[in-house]
Amino acid sequence: MAKIAFVFPGQGSQSVGMGRDLYDNSPAARAAFGAVNAAVGFSVSDMCFTGTEENLRETRHTQPALYAVSVAALAACREAGLSPDAVAGHSVGEYAALCAAGAFSVETGAKLVAARGEAMAIAAEKSPGTMAAVIGLEPSAVIEACRDTNLIGVVVAANLNAPGQVIISGETTAVTAVSERLKTQGAKRILPLTVSGAFHSPLMEWAAVELRSVFADADITAPVLPIIANFTADYETTPEEVRANLSAQVAGTVRWIETIERFVADGYTTFVECGSGTILVGLIKRIAPEATTYSVGDTASLRKAVEGTEREPIA
């Protein structure tokens, strides 16, 4: 039987109405939403189902909402007989992955995500910045351009998403400068992102420091499933590694290309994206075209994933 890795999306995947079908049709998903709501003290489910796009774009709201949908999709998968052999998450998706790996409960993860969203929102207010997607250049070229442009301001390659797609992040003037340089180097497109801060850049260092005490006090245990961390692109196996990587990830690069390449090298041939949207499926297909991919965001897509992986079908 194929080795299956579950992956969980990050910010940018959110949409109004996400998770509603799972909530309505899966008792396990409904329970997961209820656990997140209780943990954070407000109705994340209402925000997902009937909130506004503007509200969902606010970092304080986006992160708990995406986490809720991802753990609900995970619960629905397991309820239907589909479980992962390994996991990883993209940015805030890493928290759902750690929950799936048994490193902490749904409730603990919800509280950590809420704290992360709040800390990153404050950091963005303290050190304003922006992000942009660079399309059509290899990561090495983008990394080099950011390194050179750092002389005029903070800018880094924040998300190494796929061959030909890198997200840059930093001070607005520096992001603009490196964008102009990359256009002359052959970038097909530079797409400014609608975000509230320079995530995964040194401008988030305040949040990373603030969160260390939060992670230190959290009930985190050793993962029981293989999980690859964003910051190291390597497996993490101890609570100490989890805590260190979660802190470093806030202001560090998301090494998604290396993550998927490592999974493929280790024999994982099937990937199931749990949560809102299909962004990670698209990235994985560019990194590993031979991989089999599924996305689970509602009951119809869940059925396809269950049937496609030849595990016990839904009754």
NUVORO-613654 format. One record per residue (C-alpha): residue number from 1; residue in one letter; y, z negated, x. Coordinates in steps of 0.05 Angstrom, whole numbers, plus 5000, padded with zeros to 4 digits. Layout:
<atoms>
  vexti  keba    c2    c3    c1
    NUM     A     Y     Z     X
...
</atoms>
This chain:
<atoms>
  vexti  keba    c2    c3    c1
      1     M  5000  5000  5000
      2     A  5070  5018  5025
      3     K  5112  4963  5056
      4     I  5172  4951  5011
      5     A  5241  4926  5032
      6     F  5290  4903  4979
      7     V  5364  4914  4996
      8     F  5425  4885  4961
      9     P  5494  4918  4956
     10     G  5562  4893  4975
     11     Q  5634  4901  4951
     12     G  5651  4970  4924
     13     S  5588  4972  4881
     14     Q  5617  4933  4823
     15     S  5630  4963  4754
     16     V  5647  4935  4686
     17     G  5583  4925  4645
     18     M  5538  4916  4706
     19     G  5476  4876  4693
     20     R  5483  4874  4617
     21     D  5420  4914  4603
     22     L  5379  4868  4648
     23     Y  5409  4807  4615
     24     D  5391  4833  4546
     25     N  5320  4855  4563
     26     S  5294  4809  4617
     27     P  5286  4734  4607
     28     A  5282  4724  4682
     29     A  5347  4762  4693
     30     R  5381  4723  4637
     31     A  5359  4658  4670
     32     A  5387  4681  4737
     33     F  5455  4696  4705
     34     G  5453  4628  4672
     35     A  5439  4593  4738
     36     V  5497  4628  4772
     37     N  5544  4612  4714
     38     A  5526  4538  4718
     39     A  5532  4535  4793
     40     V  5602  4565  4798
     41     G  5630  4533  4735
     42     F  5652  4595  4698
     43     S  5618  4653  4662
     44     V  5605  4705  4716
     45     S  5562  4742  4665
     46     D  5621  4751  4618
     47     M  5663  4777  4676
     48     C  5608  4827  4693
     49     F  5596  4850  4621
     50     T  5665  4851  4589
     51     G  5716  4838  4644
     52     T  5767  4887  4669
     53     E  5761  4932  4730
     54     E  5823  4898  4759
     55     N  5792  4829  4751
     56     L  5727  4852  4782
     57     R  5764  4880  4843
     58     E  5791  4811  4861
     59     T  5750  4785  4919
     60     R  5744  4716  4888
     61     H  5710  4749  4828
     62     T  5676  4809  4859
     63     Q  5630  4770  4904
     64     P  5600  4721  4853
     65     A  5593  4778  4804
     66     L  5555  4823  4852
     67     Y  5511  4765  4873
     68     A  5495  4749  4800
     69     V  5474  4821  4785
     70     S  5432  4825  4848
     71     V  5393  4761  4837
     72     A  5384  4781  4764
     73     A  5355  4848  4786
     74     L  5311  4812  4836
     75     A  5286  4765  4782
     76     A  5272  4823  4735
     77     C  5233  4859  4790
     78     R  5190  4799  4804
     79     E  5179  4788  4729
     80     A  5154  4859  4725
     81     G  5106  4850  4784
     82     L  5148  4883  4838
     83     S  5164  4839  4899
     84     P  5192  4854  4968
     85     D  5156  4849  5034
     86     A  5223  4843  5070
     87     V  5296  4841  5052
     88     A  5367  4855  5076
     89     G  5436  4856  5043
     90     H  5500  4893  5058
     91     S  5558  4845  5069
     92     V  5560  4797  5009
     93     G  5492  4827  4990
     94     E  5463  4787  5047
     95     Y  5467  4724  5004
     96     A  5422  4754  4950
     97     A  5375  4776  5006
     98     L  5372  4705  5033
     99     C  5358  4680  4964
    100     A  5302  4731  4957
    101     A  5275  4709  5025
    102     G  5272  4636  5002
    103     A  5326  4610  5048
    104     F  5363  4578  4990
    105     S  5362  4573  4914
    106     V  5399  4618  4866
    107     E  5447  4561  4853
    108     T  5461  4546  4926
    109     G  5473  4620  4940
    110     A  5522  4624  4882
    111     K  5562  4566  4909
    112     L  5563  4596  4979
    113     V  5585  4663  4953
    114     A  5641  4632  4912
    115     A  5665  4594  4973
    116     R  5661  4658  5015
    117     G  5701  4698  4964
    118     E  5755  4644  4961
    119     A  5760  4636  5036
    120     M  5764  4712  5047
    121     A  5818  4718  4993
    122     I  5860  4664  5028
    123     A  5848  4697  5096
    124     A  5872  4763  5068
    125     E  5936  4729  5044
    126     K  5947  4697  5112
    127     S  5932  4760  5152
    128     P  5943  4822  5109
    129     G  5906  4886  5125
    130     T  5867  4944  5097
    131     M  5804  4986  5105
    132     A  5788  5061  5105
    133     A  5725  5102  5104
    134     V  5717  5153  5161
    135     I  5673  5211  5140
    136     G  5643  5262  5187
    137     L  5645  5228  5255
    138     E  5590  5191  5291
    139     P  5598  5115  5297
    140     S  5607  5118  5373
    141     A  5670  5161  5366
    142     V  5700  5114  5314
    143     I  5684  5052  5355
    144     E  5718  5083  5416
    145     A  5780  5103  5377
    146     C  5787  5033  5348
    147     R  5780  5003  5417
    148     D  5836  5046  5444
    149     T  5881  5037  5383
    150     N  5873  4961  5387
    151     L  5929  4964  5438
    152     I  5978  4972  5380
    153     G  5944  4927  5331
    154     V  5878  4899  5305
    155     V  5829  4951  5281
    156     V  5753  4953  5286
    157     A  5693  4991  5261
    158     A  5674  4942  5207
    159     N  5615  4975  5172
    160     L  5568  5022  5209
    161     N  5540  5049  5144
    162     A  5505  5114  5160
    163     P  5510  5174  5207
    164     G  5578  5204  5190
    165     Q  5603  5144  5151
    166     V  5639  5086  5183
    167     I  5688  5037  5151
    168     I  5747  5015  5194
    169     S  5785  4951  5181
    170     G  5847  4916  5208
    171     E  5922  4913  5207
    172     T  5952  4969  5164
    173     T  5992  5001  5220
    174     A  5931  5002  5266
    175     V  5885  5030  5212
    176     T  5936  5085  5199
    177     A  5942  5100  5273
    178     V  5867  5105  5285
    179     S  5859  5146  5221
    180     E  5909  5198  5248
    181     R  5873  5200  5315
    182     L  5805  5209  5282
    183     K  5832  5267  5241
    184     T  5849  5303  5305
    185     Q  5779  5289  5331
    186     G  5746  5324  5272
    187     A  5738  5272  5217
    188     K  5724  5309  5153
    189     R  5760  5257  5110
    190     I  5794  5190  5117
    191     L  5791  5152  5051
    192     P  5835  5090  5044
    193     L  5797  5036  5006
    194     T  5825  4996  4948
    195     V  5811  4927  4978
    196     S  5851  4863  4982
    197     G  5840  4850  5056
    198     A  5813  4872  5123
    199     F  5742  4849  5114
    200     H  5693  4845  5172
    201     S  5751  4845  5222
    202     P  5783  4792  5266
    203     L  5835  4782  5210
    204     M  5779  4745  5173
    205     E  5770  4694  5229
    206     W  5805  4640  5189
    207     A  5753  4648  5134
    208     A  5695  4648  5184
    209     V  5719  4582  5214
    210     E  5731  4550  5146
    211     L  5661  4570  5122
    212     R  5624  4539  5181
    213     S  5628  4470  5150
    214     V  5606  4498  5083
    215     F  5545  4529  5114
    216     A  5530  4467  5155
    217     D  5527  4424  5093
    218     A  5487  4474  5051
    219     D  5414  4466  5035
    220     I  5387  4524  5077
    221     T  5315  4529  5098
    222     A  5275  4579  5141
    223     P  5265  4646  5106
    224     V  5194  4658  5082
    225     L  5203  4734  5081
    226     P  5226  4777  5139
    227     I  5302  4787  5134
    228     I  5348  4826  5180
    229     A  5419  4798  5189
    230     N  5481  4842  5186
    231     F  5513  4812  5248
    232     T  5453  4819  5295
    233     A  5413  4876  5262
    234     D  5353  4832  5280
    235     Y  5307  4786  5242
    236     E  5331  4715  5231
    237     T  5278  4660  5223
    238     T  5311  4592  5226
    239     P  5364  4556  5185
    240     E  5408  4552  5247
    241     E  5406  4627  5255
    242     V  5422  4638  5182
    243     R  5483  4592  5186
    244     A  5509  4623  5250
    245     N  5500  4694  5225
    246     L  5533  4681  5157
    247     S  5594  4654  5192
    248     A  5597  4710  5244
    249     Q  5586  4763  5191
    250     V  5652  4748  5155
    251     A  5694  4773  5214
    252     G  5640  4815  5247
    253     T  5611  4885  5239
    254     V  5558  4902  5187
    255     R  5506  4940  5228
    256     W  5471  4975  5170
    257     I  5447  5036  5208
    258     E  5409  4993  5258
    259     T  5382  4949  5201
    260     I  5349  5007  5166
    261     E  5325  5038  5231
    262     R  5292  4972  5249
    263     F  5257  4969  5182
    264     V  5232  5040  5190
    265     A  5208  5026  5260
    266     D  5170  4966  5233
    267     G  5134  5007  5181
    268     Y  5176  4997  5118
    269     T  5174  5063  5081
    270     T  5200  5044  5012
    271     F  5268  5013  4996
    272     V  5289  4983  4929
    273     E  5364  4971  4918
    274     C  5372  4911  4872
    275     G  5439  4905  4837
    276     S  5498  4946  4816
    277     G  5503  5020  4835
    278     T  5464  5064  4883
    279     I  5508  5062  4945
    280     L  5455  5034  4991
    281     V  5403  5085  4968
    282     G  5451  5140  4988
    283     L  5463  5109  5057
    284     I  5388  5098  5069
    285     K  5373  5171  5053
    286     R  5423  5191  5107
    287     I  5394  5142  5158
    288     A  5321  5154  5142
    289     P  5312  5218  5101
    290     E  5236  5208  5098
    291     A  5243  5140  5063
    292     T  5225  5131  4990
    293     T  5281  5097  4951
    294     Y  5293  5066  4884
    295     S  5351  5030  4852
    296     V  5344  4975  4800
    297     G  5405  4961  4758
    298     D  5375  4964  4688
    299     T  5308  4965  4654
    300     A  5300  5041  4657
    301     S  5309  5043  4732
    302     L  5265  4981  4739
    303     R  5209  5017  4702
    304     K  5215  5076  4750
    305     A  5212  5031  4810
    306     V  5152  4993  4785
    307     E  5114  5057  4767
    308     G  5135  5092  4831
    309     T  5111  5037  4876
    310     E  5044  5036  4840
    311     R  5047  4962  4826
    312     E  5030  4932  4760
    313     P  5069  4969  4706
    314     I  5112  4935  4654
    315     A  5072  4918  4592
</atoms>
